[in-house]
Amino acid sequence: MGLLSLAIWLPIVIGAVLLAFGEDRHARMVRWVALLGSLASFLVTLPLYTGFKLQTAALQFVEKNEWIPRFNINYHLGVDGISLWFVLLTAFITVIVVIAGWEVITKRVNQYMGAFLILSGLMIGVFSAQDAMLFYVFFEATLIPMYLIIGIWGGPRKIYAAFKFFLYTLLGSLLMLIALVYLFNMSGGSFDLQTWYKLPLPIDAQSLLFFAFFAAFAVKVPMWPVHTWLPDVHVEAPTGGSAVLAAIMLKLGAYGFLRFSLPILPDASQKWAWLMIALSLIAVIYVGLVAIVQKDMKKLVAYSSVAHMGFVTLGFFVFSDIGVAGGIVQMIAHGFVSAAMFLCIGVLYDRVHSREIADYGGVINTMPKFATFALLFTMANCGLPATAGFVGEWMVIIAAVKADFWIGLGAALALILGAAYSLWMYKRVYLGPVTNDNVRALNDINSREFLIMAVLAIAVIWMGVYPQPMTDVMDASVAQLLQQVATSKLP
């Protein structure tokens, strides 16, 4: 079994084993098995980076076996400079989420931990799949464990949120399935992505396929105006669910644009780039304004995720190396920062059982260590230089200014809005005098919570100060992608 198969199936198998422990009297053992399993899964992904060859856009760690020969569907895996970091990020965040739920989840612990491990393997499968039908299976399968995570361990309106999440994302994906079948027929019976990249298609067909993929990927990102499911889901999801949803699952849609829309449909991508740029700018500006008026901390950070992901799609559709690379860097950075922001909210919620900003004030007086970490993550969410949140956004803004000054100016306004809603929340929650008895009774973070915050803080600062390893890995693959976009596929 290759490294990628191991990275996919090890957490899935361990997660399935955990489901066999059906009683909470085994909770302690389940937690340790989940932790060791997630750590082992993360360690499996490290050789993918250490053994990765730079200066080549070729797929690496390739595995290919027949799966459904009748329809020429293969179990075909591989990573390049674009997908590698998402595999590592997924495995890393899974470890963090398992530790974060250590004391918080007390009922159905085996199902909770098992669901996250299975979800981790499925998401790595999405980032590794080189067969379109295999990609679709993994892409859709991720809905099942997340649906259960929201529906079982969520808040008072968890069933509504889980149903809305499933319905939105499933409906969009059905159009993608139609597009996959069309491309299968046009390619002479192949689901191989590398074959599709060379496939000539008329512009009308490209446009229809572009919007079919848009329906699946834009909902997942989510882009404005199909973003309305995200705040409701975040509010009701448990802390770990929110962290994984923001850090990884939103990236599945943006990754889909890189794997399908841009290289397969380059002419349609350029034709409709104006629309993608317009929707991205609306996301980073309008949704940023919506975030400012939120009273619920989770809703505020959820809307900020929509705004930050707007930078990603903006970077992709200005068609420059620094823009595409900036969008990818932004996705990785957002994975660290958004996970940290939601975990910080979870720390407060576990103690006070409220996400309302008005129920806090002066937290820094009773939780100084925690407030220090929260300040770092808030600054990263603002895009402060030397933090992970700055690098990708700055690269995208540079690319946007080169493409069109006014597009770049619109994107730059989002940095101001990001600072406004992030710092405004921090001021009301953490600074000033203690305003109520709940805050006065708070205890600072324990050793487990400190470990989580410290690891994420190191990741946020390291990426902000030294992002070169990431850009070095992706340079060749980004250059190849842009060459594919520049090459017309018209017959």
MARNUKE-493525 format. One line per 10 residues: number of its first residue (from 1); their letters; for each residue x, y, z of C-alpha. Coordinates in Angstrom, 1 decimal, padded with zeros to 4 digits. Each point is the difference from the previous one (the first is absolute). Layout:
<atoms>
NUM	A	X:Y:Z | ...
</atoms>
This chain:
<atoms>
1	MGLLSLAIWL	000.0:000.0:000.0 | 001.4:003.4:-001.0 | 000.3:003.0:002.2 | -003.1:001.7:-001.3 | -002.1:-003.1:000.4 | 001.3:-000.3:003.5 | -000.8:003.7:000.8 | -003.5:-000.5:-001.3 | -000.9:-003.4:001.5 | 001.9:-000.1:003.3
11	PIVIGAVLLA	-002.3:002.7:001.6 | -003.1:-001.6:-001.7 | 000.8:-003.4:001.4 | 000.8:001.3:003.5 | -003.1:002.1:-000.1 | -002.1:-003.1:-000.9 | 001.6:-002.0:002.8 | -000.9:002.7:002.5 | -003.7:-000.3:-001.0 | 000.1:-003.5:001.4
21	FGEDRHARMV	000.5:001.4:003.5 | -003.7:000.8:000.6 | 000.0:000.9:003.6 | 001.4:003.1:001.7 | 001.7:-002.1:002.7 | 002.7:-000.5:-002.6 | 000.3:003.8:-000.6 | 003.5:000.3:001.5 | 001.4:-002.8:-002.3 | -001.9:001.4:-003.0
31	RWVALLGSLA	001.6:003.4:000.5 | 003.5:-001.5:000.1 | -000.6:-002.2:-003.0 | -001.3:003.0:-001.9 | 003.0:002.1:001.0 | 002.5:-002.6:-000.9 | -001.8:-000.7:-003.2 | -000.1:003.6:-001.0 | 003.7:000.4:000.8 | 000.9:-003.0:-002.0
41	SFLVTLPLYT	-002.0:001.3:-002.9 | 001.8:003.3:000.2 | 003.4:-001.7:000.2 | -000.9:-002.0:-003.2 | -000.4:003.3:-001.9 | 003.4:001.5:001.0 | 002.0:-002.2:-002.5 | -002.2:001.5:-002.7 | 001.7:003.3:000.7 | 003.5:-001.2:000.8
51	GFKLQTAALQ	000.0:-002.2:-003.2 | -001.6:002.6:-002.2 | 002.1:001.0:-003.1 | 000.0:003.7:-000.7 | 000.3:001.6:-003.5 | -002.4:-002.5:-001.5 | -003.8:000.2:-000.6 | -000.3:-003.7:-000.5 | -002.2:-002.0:002.3 | 001.9:-001.7:002.8
61	FVEKNEWIPR	-000.7:-003.0:002.2 | -002.3:-001.3:-002.7 | -002.2:-003.1:000.6 | -002.2:-001.4:-002.8 | -002.1:-003.2:000.1 | -003.1:-001.1:-001.7 | -003.2:000.7:002.0 | -003.0:-000.3:-002.4 | 001.5:-001.2:-003.3 | -003.3:000.0:-001.9
71	FNINYHLGVD	-000.2:003.8:000.3 | 003.8:000.5:000.0 | -000.1:001.3:003.5 | 003.3:-000.3:001.8 | 001.3:000.3:003.5 | 002.4:002.7:-001.1 | 001.8:002.1:002.6 | 002.8:002.6:-000.1 | 001.1:003.4:001.3 | 001.7:003.0:-001.5
81	GISLWFVLLT	001.1:003.3:001.4 | -003.6:001.2:000.2 | -001.5:-002.9:002.0 | 002.9:-001.0:002.2 | -000.6:002.7:002.7 | -003.7:-000.8:000.3 | 000.8:-003.6:000.8 | 002.3:001.0:002.8 | -002.4:002.7:001.2 | -002.8:-002.4:000.2
91	AFITVIVVIA	001.9:-002.6:002.1 | 001.4:002.8:002.3 | -003.4:001.6:000.7 | -001.4:-003.4:000.8 | 002.5:-000.5:002.8 | -000.9:003.5:001.4 | -003.7:-000.8:-000.1 | 000.4:-003.3:001.8 | 001.9:001.7:002.8 | -002.5:002.9:000.1
101	GWEVITKRVN	-002.9:-002.4:000.6 | 001.8:-002.0:002.7 | -001.9:001.3:003.0 | -002.9:001.8:-001.8 | -001.6:-003.0:-001.6 | -001.4:-002.4:002.7 | -002.8:-001.8:-001.8 | 000.4:-002.3:-003.1 | 003.8:000.7:000.1 | 000.7:-003.0:-002.3
111	QYMGAFLILS	-002.3:001.3:-002.7 | 001.3:003.6:000.3 | 003.7:-001.0:-000.3 | -000.8:-002.7:-002.6 | -001.9:002.5:-002.1 | 002.9:002.5:-000.1 | 002.6:-002.7:-000.9 | -002.2:-001.3:-002.8 | -000.6:003.5:-001.2 | 003.8:000.7:000.0
121	GLMIGVFSAQ	000.7:-003.0:-002.2 | -002.8:000.9:-002.4 | 001.3:003.6:-000.4 | 003.5:-001.2:-000.7 | -001.6:-002.2:-002.6 | -001.5:003.1:-001.7 | 003.4:001.8:-000.1 | 001.7:-003.2:-001.4 | -002.4:-001.3:-002.5 | 001.0:000.2:-003.7
131	DAMLFYVFFE	-003.0:-001.9:-001.3 | -003.1:002.2:-000.3 | -002.4:-002.6:001.3 | 002.2:-000.8:002.9 | 000.2:003.7:000.8 | -003.8:000.2:-000.1 | -000.4:-003.0:002.3 | 002.3:001.5:002.6 | -001.4:003.5:-000.5 | -003.6:-001.2:000.7
141	ATLIPMYLII	001.0:-002.5:002.8 | 001.4:002.9:002.1 | -003.6:001.2:000.5 | -001.0:-003.1:002.0 | 002.3:000.3:003.0 | -000.3:003.8:000.1 | -003.8:-000.3:-000.1 | 000.1:-002.3:003.0 | 002.5:002.2:001.9 | -002.4:003.0:-000.4
151	GIWGGPRKIY	-003.2:-002.0:000.5 | 001.1:-001.9:003.1 | 002.3:002.4:001.9 | -001.3:003.3:-001.2 | -002.0:002.7:001.7 | -003.8:000.4:000.5 | -000.7:000.4:-003.8 | 002.4:-002.8:-001.0 | -002.4:-002.0:-002.2 | -000.9:003.1:-002.0
161	AAFKFFLYTL	003.7:001.0:-000.4 | 001.0:-003.6:-001.0 | -002.8:-000.3:-002.5 | 000.8:003.4:-001.5 | 003.7:-000.9:-000.3 | -000.8:-003.3:-001.7 | -002.6:001.4:-002.3 | 002.0:002.9:-001.3 | 003.1:-001.9:-000.7 | -001.7:-003.1:-001.4
171	LGSLLMLIAL	-002.1:001.9:-002.5 | 003.0:001.9:-001.5 | 001.9:-003.3:-000.3 | -002.7:-001.6:-002.1 | 000.7:002.5:-002.8 | 003.7:-000.9:000.3 | -000.9:-003.7:-000.5 | -001.8:000.9:-003.3 | 003.2:001.9:-001.1 | 002.2:-003.0:000.9
181	VYLFNMSGGS	-002.2:-002.4:-002.1 | 000.1:002.5:-003.0 | 003.8:000.2:000.2 | 000.2:-003.8:000.3 | -001.9:-000.4:-003.3 | 002.0:002.8:-001.7 | 003.3:-001.6:000.9 | -000.9:-003.4:-001.4 | -000.7:-001.6:003.3 | 002.6:001.3:002.5
191	FDLQTWYKLP	-000.3:001.6:003.4 | 003.8:000.7:000.1 | 000.6:003.7:000.8 | 003.2:000.2:-002.0 | -002.0:-001.2:-003.0 | -002.7:002.6:000.5 | 002.7:002.8:000.2 | 000.7:-000.6:-003.7 | -003.6:-000.4:-001.1 | -001.2:002.6:-002.6
201	LPIDAQSLLF	-003.4:001.4:000.8 | -002.1:002.7:-001.8 | -000.5:003.2:002.0 | -003.8:-000.5:000.5 | 000.7:-003.4:001.5 | 002.8:001.4:002.1 | -002.3:002.7:001.4 | -002.7:-002.5:001.0 | 002.6:-002.2:001.6 | 001.5:003.0:001.8
211	FAFFAAFAVK	-003.3:000.8:001.7 | -000.7:-003.6:000.8 | 003.4:-000.2:001.9 | -000.7:003.5:001.4 | -003.3:-001.3:001.6 | 002.0:-002.7:001.9 | 003.1:002.0:000.9 | -001.4:003.4:000.6 | -002.4:-001.4:002.6 | 002.8:-001.8:001.7
221	VPMWPVHTWL	002.4:003.0:000.2 | -002.6:001.7:000.6 | -000.2:002.9:-002.4 | -002.6:002.8:000.2 | -003.0:-000.4:-000.5 | 000.0:-003.7:000.8 | 001.7:000.5:003.4 | -003.1:000.2:002.2 | 000.2:-003.5:001.3 | 003.4:000.5:001.6
231	PDVHVEAPTG	-000.8:002.4:002.9 | -003.0:-002.2:001.1 | 002.2:-003.2:-000.2 | 002.9:001.6:002.0 | -002.3:001.3:002.7 | -001.6:-003.4:000.6 | 003.1:-002.2:-000.6 | 002.2:-001.1:002.9 | 003.4:001.7:000.3 | 001.9:-002.8:-001.7
241	GSAVLAAIML	-002.5:-000.1:-002.9 | 000.3:003.8:-000.5 | 003.8:-000.3:000.0 | 000.1:-002.8:-002.6 | -002.7:001.6:-002.1 | 001.8:003.4:-000.2 | 003.6:-001.4:-000.1 | -000.5:-002.8:-002.5 | -003.5:-000.5:-001.5 | -000.3:003.5:-001.5
251	KLGAYGFLRF	003.3:-000.7:-001.8 | -001.5:-002.9:-001.9 | -002.0:002.3:-002.2 | 002.9:002.4:-000.7 | 002.2:-003.0:-000.7 | -002.7:-001.2:-002.5 | 000.4:003.2:-002.0 | 003.7:-000.7:-000.3 | -000.4:-003.7:-001.0 | -003.0:000.3:-002.3
261	SLPILPDASQ	-001.2:003.5:-001.1 | 003.3:001.6:-000.8 | 001.9:-002.7:-001.8 | -002.9:-001.8:-001.7 | -002.0:003.1:-001.0 | 002.6:002.7:-000.6 | -001.9:002.0:-002.6 | -003.2:000.0:002.1 | 002.1:000.9:003.1 | 001.4:003.1:-001.8
271	KWAWLMIALS	-003.4:000.9:-001.4 | -001.7:-000.1:003.4 | 002.9:001.3:002.0 | -001.7:003.4:000.3 | -002.9:-001.7:001.8 | 002.2:-001.9:002.4 | 002.0:003.2:000.8 | -003.2:001.9:000.6 | -001.4:-002.7:002.3 | 003.3:-000.2:001.8
281	LIAVIYVGLV	000.1:003.8:000.6 | -003.5:-000.1:001.3 | 001.0:-002.7:002.4 | 003.0:001.8:001.4 | -001.8:003.4:000.3 | -003.7:-000.5:000.5 | 000.4:-003.2:002.2 | 002.6:001.9:002.0 | -002.5:002.7:000.8 | -002.5:-002.7:001.0
291	AIVQKDMKKL	002.6:-001.4:002.4 | 000.4:003.3:001.8 | -003.6:000.0:001.3 | -000.1:-003.5:001.2 | -000.8:-000.6:003.7 | 001.0:-003.7:000.1 | 003.7:-000.7:-000.1 | -000.3:-003.1:-002.1 | -002.2:001.8:-002.6 | 002.6:002.8:-000.2
301	VAYSSVAHMG	002.9:-002.4:-000.6 | -002.2:-002.0:-002.5 | -000.7:003.1:-002.0 | 003.7:000.9:000.2 | 000.8:-003.4:-001.6 | -002.2:000.8:-002.9 | 001.9:003.3:-000.4 | 003.4:-001.7:000.2 | -001.0:-002.7:-002.5 | -001.0:002.8:-002.3
311	FVTLGFFVFS	003.7:000.9:-000.2 | 000.7:-003.6:-001.1 | -002.4:000.0:-003.0 | 001.2:003.6:-000.9 | 003.6:-001.2:-000.2 | -000.9:-003.0:-002.2 | -001.9:002.0:-002.6 | 002.5:002.8:-000.6 | 002.1:-002.7:-001.7 | 003.5:000.9:001.3
321	DIGVAGGIVQ	002.5:-002.1:001.7 | 000.1:002.2:003.1 | -003.8:000.1:000.1 | -000.5:-003.8:-000.2 | 002.8:-000.7:002.4 | -001.4:002.7:002.4 | -003.4:-001.6:-000.1 | 001.5:-003.4:000.9 | 002.1:001.5:002.8 | -003.1:001.8:001.2
331	MIAHGFVSAA	-001.9:-003.3:000.2 | 002.7:-001.6:002.2 | 000.3:003.1:002.2 | -003.8:000.2:000.4 | 000.1:-003.7:001.0 | 002.3:000.9:003.0 | -001.6:003.3:000.9 | -003.7:-000.9:-000.3 | 000.5:-003.2:002.0 | 001.8:002.0:002.7
341	MFLCIGVLYD	-002.8:002.6:000.0 | -002.8:-002.6:000.4 | 002.0:-001.9:002.7 | 000.4:003.2:001.9 | -003.8:000.5:-000.1 | -000.4:-003.6:001.1 | 002.2:000.7:003.1 | -002.3:002.8:001.1 | -003.1:-001.9:-000.8 | 001.0:-003.0:002.0
351	RVHSREIADY	000.3:002.3:003.1 | -002.9:002.5:-000.5 | -002.3:-001.9:-002.4 | -000.6:003.1:-002.1 | 001.4:001.3:-003.3 | -001.6:003.4:000.4 | 002.6:002.8:000.0 | -002.1:002.0:002.5 | 000.3:-002.8:002.6 | 003.8:000.6:000.2
361	GGVINTMPKF	002.3:002.9:000.7 | 003.3:000.2:001.9 | 001.0:-003.6:-000.6 | 003.7:001.0:-000.1 | -000.3:000.7:003.7 | -000.9:-003.6:000.9 | 001.6:-001.9:-002.9 | 003.2:001.9:-000.9 | 001.8:-002.9:-001.7 | -003.1:-000.8:-002.1
371	ATFALLFTMA	-000.5:003.6:-000.9 | 003.6:000.2:-001.3 | -000.6:-002.9:-002.3 | -003.3:001.4:-001.1 | 001.6:003.4:-000.8 | 002.6:-001.7:-002.3 | -002.7:-001.9:-001.9 | -002.2:003.1:-000.2 | 002.9:001.9:-001.5 | 000.6:-002.8:-002.4
381	NCGLPATAGF	-003.6:000.1:-001.0 | 000.5:003.8:-000.7 | 002.9:-000.8:-002.3 | 002.8:001.3:002.2 | 003.5:-000.2:-001.5 | 002.1:-002.9:001.3 | -003.1:-002.1:000.5 | -001.5:-002.7:-002.3 | -003.0:002.2:-000.8 | 002.2:002.6:-001.7
391	VGEWMVIIAA	002.0:-001.9:-002.6 | -002.8:-001.4:-002.2 | -002.1:003.1:000.1 | 002.9:002.3:-000.9 | 001.0:-002.2:-002.9 | -003.6:000.1:-001.4 | -000.2:003.8:000.4 | 003.3:000.4:-001.9 | -001.4:-002.3:-002.8 | -003.3:001.9:000.0
401	VKADFWIGLG	001.7:003.4:-000.3 | 002.1:-001.3:-002.9 | -003.1:-001.2:-001.7 | -002.1:003.1:000.7 | 000.6:002.8:002.5 | -003.6:000.3:001.1 | -000.4:-003.8:000.6 | 003.1:000.2:002.2 | -001.4:003.1:001.8 | -003.2:-001.9:000.7
411	AALALILGAA	001.9:-003.0:001.3 | 002.2:002.3:002.2 | -003.2:001.4:001.6 | -000.7:-003.4:001.4 | 003.2:000.2:002.2 | -001.5:003.0:001.7 | -003.3:-001.7:000.5 | 001.7:-003.1:001.3 | 001.8:002.1:002.6 | -003.2:001.8:000.9
421	YSLWMYKRVY	-002.1:-003.1:000.8 | 002.8:-002.0:001.5 | 001.3:002.7:002.3 | -003.5:001.2:000.9 | -000.9:-003.5:001.2 | 003.3:-000.4:001.9 | -000.5:003.4:001.7 | -003.6:-000.9:001.2 | 000.9:-003.5:001.1 | 003.4:000.3:001.5
431	LGPVTNDNVR	000.9:003.6:000.9 | -001.2:002.3:002.7 | -001.3:-000.7:003.4 | -001.8:-003.2:001.0 | -003.6:000.6:-000.8 | -001.9:-003.0:001.5 | 000.4:-002.9:002.5 | 000.4:-002.6:-002.7 | 003.2:001.6:-001.2 | 001.2:000.7:003.6
441	ALNDINSREF	-000.2:-003.8:000.7 | 002.0:-001.1:-003.0 | 003.1:-002.1:000.3 | 002.9:000.4:-002.4 | 000.7:-002.7:-002.6 | 001.2:-003.4:001.3 | 003.1:-001.9:-001.3 | -002.0:-001.8:-002.8 | -001.5:003.3:-001.3 | 003.4:001.7:000.3
451	LIMAVLAIAV	001.6:-002.7:-002.1 | -002.6:000.5:-002.8 | 000.3:003.7:000.0 | 003.8:-000.1:000.1 | 000.2:-002.4:-003.0 | -002.3:002.1:-002.0 | 001.8:003.2:001.0 | 003.3:-001.5:-001.2 | -001.6:-001.0:-003.3 | -001.5:003.5:-000.5
461	IWMGVYPQPM	003.3:001.8:000.7 | 002.2:-002.5:-001.9 | -002.1:000.4:-003.1 | -000.1:003.7:000.3 | 003.8:000.4:000.4 | 001.2:-002.8:-002.2 | -002.6:-001.0:-002.7 | 002.7:-000.9:-002.6 | -000.2:-003.8:000.5 | -003.6:000.1:-001.1
471	TDVMDASVAQ	000.6:002.2:-003.0 | 003.0:-002.1:-001.1 | -002.1:-003.1:000.0 | -002.8:001.5:-002.1 | 001.9:002.1:-002.5 | 000.4:-002.6:-002.7 | -003.6:-001.2:000.3 | -001.4:003.6:-000.1 | 002.0:000.7:-003.1 | -001.3:-003.1:-001.7
481	LLQQVATSKL	-003.6:000.9:001.0 | 000.3:003.5:-001.5 | 001.5:-001.5:-003.2 | -003.1:-002.2:-000.2 | -002.3:003.0:000.5 | 001.9:002.0:-002.7 | -000.4:-002.9:-002.5 | -003.3:000.1:-001.8 | -002.0:-003.2:-000.1 | -002.3:001.1:-002.8
491	P	-000.3:-002.7:-002.7
</atoms>
